[in-house]
């Protein structure tokens, strides 16, 4: 599922940024506790991004489900990287609103998050994201966010 979404983003909206560059932004600009989730940029375009995290004991809660905190962090981080895709380079943005709906427990090997830019203005960017458990392909959460552009 990730490969199909990633291919769609690259083909529909190519950018001059590659995933290696975007992955370097994670280590350069994000907090250690975000990096503890082991996020990976799987695709990046000017309209969105796909990131994923492995399902490990670090992110699981009792019962083996990925914690809501980890899912919310993945959603926010993916939408921030989508903003960077919109700018065609990393620029800091500030999350002013984050709304997450948890749909079912996240289990499996990885959780992927596809974020798209809904509207980008001069001072605010609106984004949405869908989180999917892999390999089942089932939606586990949906999120929307608003980002302030300093």
Secondary structure, DSSP 4 states (H G I P E B T S, - for coil): -HHHHHHHHHHHS--S--HHHHHHHHHHHS-HHHHTT--EEEEEETTEEEEEEE--TTTB-TTSPBPHHHHHHHHHHHHHHHHHHHHTS---EEEEEEEEEE-S---SSEEEEEEEEEEE-SSEEEEEEEEEEETTTEEEEEEEEEEEE-
